[in-house]
Amino acid sequence: MRKSLPFIAFGIIVLVALITPLLPLPNPVTMNIVRRMASPSALNWLGTDEYGRDMLSRLLWGARISLAVAASTAVLACLIGGALGIVAGYFGGWISAIIMRATDVVLCLPHLLVAMLVVTLFGPGLSTLIPVLVFVYIPSFVRVAQVSTAMIRPNAFVEAVGTLGARQFRILTRTILPNVAGPLLVQVSLTASSAIMLESGLSFLGLGVQPPAPSWGSMIGNARGVMNMAPMLLVWPCLALVLAVLTINSVCDRLRDLLDPHQVAKAPLKQTAAALARRAASRVPAAGDLVEIRNLDLALAGSGEPPVNLVYGVDLTVKEGETLAIVGESGSGKSLTALALAGLLPPAVQVVGGSARLAGQDMLSLPEPELRMLRGSAISMVFQDPLSSLNPVHTVGRQLTEAILAHRPMSNAAAQAEAVELLKLVGIPDPVARARNFPYEMSGGMRQRVMIAMAISNRPSVVIADEPTTALDVTVQAQVLDLLRDLKEKEGIAMIFIAHSLPVVSEIADRVAVMYSGEIIEEGSAHTVLRRPMHPYTRALIASSPEGDDLPEGIPGRVPPPAARPSGCAFRARCAYAAEICATGHPPLVSIGGDHSTRCVRWREIA
Ligand SMILES: Nc1ncnc2c1ncn2[C@@H]1O[C@H](COP(=O)(O)OP(=O)(O)OP(=O)(O)O)[C@@H](O)[C@H]1O
């Protein structure tokens, strides 16, 4: 309820502004000199102004103008600035240079002075005010959209859509736009509250909404002259202004929280978080599966387009204390499968079927607030790049302390002591001094240890480690793998370990699932899959990163893009064992003894 309060308050403000013409209020511009500056009464609930006009009526009609100016300014600036920013971020080069330099120039101009100049030249009124406000707010949208697009542009999925022959316009609108919509939406709400302030400032100076039309700014300006005799005339419009801006800012904060699934739960949720985590833990069937992913189908949904399947019918289970490794080349669907379990799928990717249960709780049907409480407490993640996952402006000790306090109510001092213990547990020497370091003061290996400490800080039942050693050099890789293995043995935490290379997972995994082109093609105990691989793709993966002095053998070709997945076996175009039968029908995942299964129809010949 507390979380939806800003939306409720905003909804009430908008509703009241919309129905103002229907309310039985006195005309906001009709003067009544006899009742000048009258005190509040049954006739005029908030009294009258210096011309005898009803204050309540003027406030509500003024709200309509303020909100209309704010909404049209924010939407128009978002459309123009967002489009320019996406184009600049996507194409880069001279196009970006021109757009961004022009943006810099506009940003250098003081908003209020530009608005005053234009309004003075072209005359006051809404038809001048709105375009000038749109002009001064466009640059902030350009910047947000440009930065977000430039960050998404290098991702494999953007290139994949391009290689399918999609036109630039389609890539921009269907692939990039859904990924930058979140930050743009937050900017819309920020701009709306800022535009209300600017409009009021201009109206106060007599350059905005023209009398006798009511506007909060002009009401403040008029009340200033009579504030000695009727101070409340100044209070009401100021109060309306403060309330509207505060409400829009709170909506903006909530939007940011809702649109950023990586945010951890805030302090008020501590009790519920702990309760949920306990509830989740208590649901674990005695010797049952902690994680149970069944028939998971994920797709890239474009408006009006048939969805492109990215992950097909994935079935996976992880028992308590067990480590499951998901292995495969880039683009095989490993990360999306794990992200679905954590409720962290990118906005463009949708669940089209199946379930992903953690301790019996279907994570795909949980609302975001509950998911957020479980993240960090029942399930946590270690990402590939610790530098971008750690906040550069806080010490690692503080970040660890906050991670603990977000889920467990305790004193700050106790959380700090626990943070130091955690640093010690993950093998960081001199943990008390290291807790005071900023992330940039640590080596890559140290930072990854901090990330691991953070992931286990609330004793989750399962940790997802998404290529945690890829960004590290070989020696440090081995140390981090040793640490994860130790933690798994000492703490009994289950783990889903995502990797490209099979030898890496041989160190740590109990079971291995090999993924190719969105589906599992082989699964079994780590020992069996590594010693007796029964799918040519698994064999090729092992040969591509051999142990010892053997030379690696590259796998010819590349993973087919999701929209161009061939019929039959998806690996057949790259497979040395491919035969006619591989092109007919989709090969099922068949059990070939014990818990070992493969999707290769020719596994007997391979054996
Ligand atoms: N936000 C997204 N929008 C559109 N497509 C996406 C998105 N994220 C992933 N994909 C696509 O989904 C498919 C599977 O991606 P996923 O990241 O799960 O692969 P992966 O095996 O984990 O690869 P990597 O090892 O590179 O992380 C890829 O084709 C990828 O391009």
Boltz pocket constraint, residues with backbone or C-beta under 6 A from the ligand:
constraints:
  - pocket:
      binder: B
      contacts: [[A, 156], [A, 157], [A, 158], [A, 160], [A, 175], [A, 300], [A, 310], [A, 328], [A, 329], [A, 330], [A, 331], [A, 332], [A, 333], [A, 334], [A, 335], [A, 336], [A, 337], [A, 346], [A, 347], [A, 348], [A, 349], [A, 561], [A, 562]]
      max_distance: 6.0
